[in-house]
Amino acid sequence: MQTSLYRRLLKTFAGPTFLLLATAGGVTYVVATTVIGSAYDQNLINLAHGVANHLQTHDDKVVLRLSTEAESVLRTDTIDDIFFRVRTAEGAVLGGDADLPSLDSPVADKVQGMAEGLPNVEALPSVAIAATSSAKQLFDTDYRGVPIRAVKLTQITNGQVFYVTVAETLNKRHQAIEHLLLGFGSAAFMLLAAAALAARFGIPSGLAPLQQLEDELGERSGTDLSPIEPDSVPREIREVVRALNALFDRLGAANRGQRQFLQDAAHQLRTPLASLQMQIELLDAHPADGAAFVRLKNSVVRVTRLANQLLALARAEAGSQLMASAVPVDLAALIDDMVEGWLQQADAHAIDLGIERVRAIITGDPTLLRELIANLMDNALRYTPPGGEVSLRCAPVGELMEIEVSDSGPGIPEPLREAVFERFYRLADTKLSGSGLGLPIAREIVLCHRGSIEITDGPGGRGTLVRVKLPITPRHEKMQPGA
């Protein structure tokens, strides 16, 4: 079931939009966490350096000179709690929170920012890091039941190693991330709102030319096949409009052909019907006139044949619909059913009739195929003079079935071989009666079977040879006459 173009556009845009927003949200969270964490980590490092700067030498002994006011300033923060501790390599605490976890504490994890090639310096003797003046390490841990972020600074003063640890709770970090994500969420919501507005009003506005085209076509009458101006529609549907115009051209040509056919048929029927009426009147005036009766009988035969050929032509032109229910057909069997009638006609005019057929099955409409062969043979037998020759050959050649009907009649001049396929066309020097529908019917049947038909000279350059090629299996592309 086909959905509307509006819904298809919505589905096309909705998926990528939500995927893009989800991806952007994830990237934003990662970047925000990294940037905010780096900024607050740098602040911790600055605080640790500030505490380390208060290590001073007094009487050859390093002490922490951090006044109460300075410590108060260090711990001042309106959102987070600040903790610090300074201790020696031997473990003596010089100041701060003595119970602050160390880097080697079991609760410490996620170590970051480790100095190059420097392991846990708290576990090393002082001489091993004597060359390192300010190695720093960042880690996460818990203190007093809350998560904290800490930095441990290794400071060497007067040849002695000191560890300065500064930590803070994570409230500012969480608030900053929440604010940033809230901003992103607001932007995403506004983007979705804009997309929804675009989908609600933009897509219908973009599809408005299609609606206008639909309204224009809906207002047309059944006989209005005038082309649509391609420049009046957007470029994206101009090819559709051109295809519609081409369809209108074909329908117009078909309608003109149908009107011409009706006019020609009426004209062709008028003469034999007038003759038939006249023969009836003569027979009514002279009931015992045998010649009048024969003429009446011949007139009835001509009218009946013309009517049958008109019906056959209409059926052949509808052959594309009939081919939808095509069935396997044995052409040899069709020919065998008609041989007896051809033999009687040939014997009546002393015509040498030759038939060669090879059994082969093709897919098609049996009624139309019978009409095809019957028309070709009827033309050949009627236009071949007494004592002449007519032959029929039907055999497969590769993937095609070839049907050839040749005669020793007057032939068809090469410049007129295409014209004889037109309805009611007859050669100027033709003396025999006829309707001029036999070859047009044959071509319509051949084309609806996706085949080709051509006219050439007969054997030895005498007479006419009609060659038909039909695909043994159906094809989708229509072959042109003479292909």
N, C-alpha and C positions, 0 to 999 in steps of 0.2 A: 504493500500500500504506500503510495507516494505522499509524503508530508508536504506542507506548504513551504514555499520558498522562504517566507518569513521565519518559520520555525527552523529550517535548515540553517539559515544565517545565524540565528540565535545559538544553535548548537555549535556551529563552527567557531563563534567568537567566545562563547561561555567557557569552554574547556581551557583554551590557552590563557584566558584572562585569570581564571582561578589558579591555574598552575603557576602563572607568573607571580601572582600575589603571594602564594604559599612559598615559592622559592625566594622571593624578595623578603618575606618575613623571616625566613630562616637565616638568610645572609645578613639581614639587619640585626638580628639577635646576636649572631656570632661576632659581627664587627663591633656592635655596641658593647658587648661584654669585654672584648679585647681592648677597645679604646678606653672605656671607663676604668677597667682594671689597671691598665698601664698608667693612666693619669693618677689614680689614687695610690698605686704602688710607688710611683715616683715621689708622691707626697710623704709616704712612710719613710722612704729612703732619706729624704731631706730631713725629716724629724730625727732619724737615727744619727745622721751626720751632726745635726745640731746638738744632740746629747753627747756624742763623742767629743765634740769641741770643748765640753766642760771637763774633760779629763786633764788634770794639770799636775805638774810635779811639785811637790812640797817636801823639803828636807830629804831629797833623793827618793821620795816615795810618791807614787802616782795616786792621786785621790780624785774623787768626783766632787767638783765644786758647783753644785746646782742648788741655787737658793730656792726658798719656798715660793717666792713670786715667779721665778723662772719655771719651776715645776708646775705651778698653777697654769701658767700660760701654755706650757707643753700639753697639759691634759685638757685644755679648754676646747670643747667642740659641742655645738648645739644639737648634734644628731647622734654621733657615735661616742663611745667610751674609748679613751686612749690609755694604753698601758705601756710601761717600759721597765727595763731592768738592765743594769750594768754589772758584769761580774768578771772576775779574773779567770785565767786559764785553769787555775787550781780549783775554781768553784766558789770563791768568796764573792758575796754580793756586795757591791759598792753602793747601790741605791736602786730605788724603784720597787716593783712588785716582785718579791722574792719567789712567789709560787707561779710566776708566768712560765708556761711550758717552754722547754728547750726544743731545738730542732731535732734532737735525737730522742724526744719523748715519744712514747708509743702512740699518742694521739695525733702527732704531727704527720701531715701527708702533703701530696701535691707540691713537691719542692720545685721552685722556679728560680731563674736568674742566678744559677750557681756560677761562681767565678771559674775562669778557665783552668781546667785541670785540678780544681780544688775540691777534695772530698769534704766530709763533715769535719770542719776544722775544730769543733769542740772535742773531738775524739783524738786529736793529734797533739804531740808535744810542741811547745812553743818554738823550739828551734827549727821545726820543719816549715814554719810559715813566717819566719823572721823577715823574709823578703817581701811579704805581702802586707801592704799598708792599710787597705780598706776593702777586703773581699766581702761581698754581701750575698745573702741567700734569702729567698722569699718562700713562705710556706703557709699552708692553711691548717688550722687546728681548732680545738675547742678550749674555752677558758671560762670558768664559773658558769658552765651550762649553756654558753652561747658560742656560735661560731665566730672565729676571728681570723683576720689576715695579719701576718707578722713578717717582719724582716729582721734578719740577724746580720749585724755588721761586725766584721772582725777588724779591730783597730789595734795598731802597734804604737805604743807610746813609751818613749824612753826605754826601748828594747823589751818591753813587756807586752804580752798579748792580752787584749780585753775583748769581751763579747758584749755588744750593745744590741739589745732586742727591743724593738718597738712594735706594738700591735694595736689594732683597732677593730671594733665590731664592723659589721657589713651593712649597716642601715643606709648610709649614703650611697653605696654602690647599688643596693637593691632599688632605692628610690630613683636613682638616675636611670637605671635600665627600665624601670616601670614608666617613667616619664617619656623616655625615648620611644618605647614600644607603644605608649598611648598616642604619641604624635604620629607614629607610623600607622597605627590602627585608624586614626582619624583621617589621615591622607588616603589610606586604602578604602575606607568607607566612602569618602567623597569621590574617589575614583570609581567605585562600584555604582554610586548614585549617578555619576556622569554617564557611565556605560549603560545603566538602566534607562536613563533619559534618552540616550542616543538610540538604544534598541526600541524604545517606545515610540519615539517621534522621528528619529533619523532614518531607520530602516523603512518604515512606511513611506517617508518622503522620497527616499531613493527608489522605492518600487512604484512610485506614483506614475511614471511613464508607462509601465506595464498595465496599470489599471486604465490609463487613458486609452492605450491601444486596445485593450479589451472592450472598453465602452464604445470606441469608434467602430470596431468590427461588429459588436452586438447591434449597433444601430443600422447597419447596412441591410439592404434588401438582398434577396437571394440572387438577383441578377446583377448586383453591383460588384464587378470584379476589377474595379479601377485600382491601380497600384498605390501603395502607401509610400509617401515621400520619406526616403531613408534619413535625410538630414533633419527630420522632425523628431527623431528618437535618439536616445543616447547611443554612443558608439558601441556599448556592450551588447545591444540587441539589434544592431543594424543588420548583422548577418541573418538573424531570425526574420527580420522584415524583408530582406532580399529573398530569402527562401519562400516567404509568403507570397511575395510578388511573382516569383517564378511559378508557384503553384497557381496563382490567379491567371497567369498567362496560359498555363496548360489547361486549366478549366475553361478559359475563354476559347481557346482553340478547339477544345472538345465540344463546347456548346455550338460554336460556329460549324464544326464538322457535322454535329448532329442535325442542326437546322438544314445544312446543305444536303445531308443524306435524306432527310424527309422530303425536301423539295425534289431531289433527283428521283427518289422512289415514287413520289406522286406523279412526276412526269413520265417515268418509265411505265407505271401502271396504267396511265391514262390511255395510251395508244392501244395496248392489247384489250383493255376493257371496252374501249369504243368499238374495236373490231369484233369483240365477242357480242356486244349488243347488236351490231349490224348483222352478224351471222344468225343470231336468234330471230331477228325481224325477217330476214330472207327465208329462213326455214319456216317461220310462221306463215309467210305468204305462199310458199311452195313446199308443203309438207313432204311431198314425194321426191324432192330434189336431193338425190344422193350426194352430189358434189357439195351442196350446201351443208349437209350433215358432216361430211369429212372436214370441211373448213371449220365448222363449229367445234368439232372434236380437237382439231389442231390448235385452235385459239384457246380452248380450255387447258390443253397441255402446256402452252406457253405461259398462260397466266399462273397456273399451278407451279410451274418451274420457277418463275420469277418470284412468287411469294415464298417458295421454299428457300430460294437463295437469299432473299432478304432476311428470313428468319435465321438462316445459317450464318450470315454475316453478323447479325446481332449477337448470336450465340458465340461466335468467334471473338468478337470484341469484348465480350465478358469472360473470355477464357482465363484471365488471370485469377478471377474468383473461382472458376470451375477447377483450376489447377490446385486449389487448396485441398481438394479431395481426390487428387490424382491416385491412380492405381497402376499396378504392373499390367502392361499391354503387350500381347504377342502380335506384332505387325504381320507376320506370315499368316496367322490365322485370319486376321482381318482381310488380307488380300484374297485368301482362298474363298472367303464368303462371297466376294464380289466377282470372281473370275468368270462365272457362268454368264452373267449379264454382259461383261466385256466381250466374251467370245461371240455371243449372238450379234452384238453391234458390229464387231469386226467382220464376221461372216457376211452380214448384210451388205457390206461395202467392199468385200474382197480384200480386206486389210490383213497383212501378215502380223499376227500378234505374238510377241515373245515375252515371257515372264520368268524372271529369276528372283527367287527369294530365299534368304537364309534365316532360319528361326532365331529370333533374338527378342529379349524382353526389354522394354523401355518403360519409364514411368510417365504417365500422361493421362489424358482424358480419351477413352476409346471412341466416343461419339465424334469428337473433333478430329481425331486422327483418321477415322473412317471418311469423314467429310473431306479432309485434305487429299487423301489418295484418290477418292472418287472424283473430285474436281479436276485434278491434274490429268487423270486418265480420260475423263469426259472431253476435256479440251483437245487432248491429243487425238482421240478417235474422231471427233467431229471435224477437225480441221485437216485431217490427213485425207488426201484424195483416194479414190478407189485404186486398188493395186499397190498402195503404199505400205509402209511398215511402222509399227508402234511397238516399243519395248518398255518394260518396267523392270527395274533392278532395285532390290531392297536387301542390304547386307550391312553388318557392322564393320566399321573401319576405326580401329583403336577404341577410343572412348565415345565415338559418335556413331549414330545410325544414319547411313546414307540412303536416300531414296532418289532414284533417277528415272525420269520419264522422258523418252525421246520419241520423235516422230519424223516423218519425211514430208511434212506439210510445207506450206509456203515460208515458214519461219517468221521471226520478228526482227526487224532492223535494229541494229545495236543502239542507235540514239533513242529508240522508243521502248527499250526493255525496262526502264524504270517507270515509264508512264503507264504501262499496261497493268501496274499494280494499283492504279487509282480506280475508284469506284466508277462504274458505268463507262469506263474508257473503252473505245473500240477502234481498231485500226481502220483507216479511211477506205482501204480497198477490200474490206471484209464483206462478203456477199451473204454469208450464213447469218441466220437470226441468232441473237443472243442478248444477254443483259449486261455483259461486261463486269460480272461479279465473281467469276470463278477464281481468277488469280488474286484479287483482293482478299477473298475469303481464305485462300491458301496461305497468304502472307500473315494474316492475323492469327491463324492457327499456329503457324511456325513460330511467330514471335512470342505468343503466350506460352509456348513450350521451350522458350529460351534457345531457339535454333536460328538458322539462317536459310535463305532461299535465294537462288540466282538463276538467271537465264543465259544460256550460251548457245552456240551453233550445235546442231545435231551432228551425228557421225558423218565424217566425210565432208563437213561444211554445209550439209543440207538439213533443212528443217530446223527443229527447235529441241533443245535439251533443257529441262528444268531439273536442277539439282537441289535437294533439300538435305540439310544436316541437322540432326536432332541429338542432343546429349542423351546418352543412355540413362544417366542419373541426373536428377534436377540440379540446376545451377542457379545461383542468386543473381548473377549479372546477366542482363539482357543483351543478346548478340544482335548486331545490326545486320540488315539484309546484305547479302553478298560477302559477309565476313568469312 
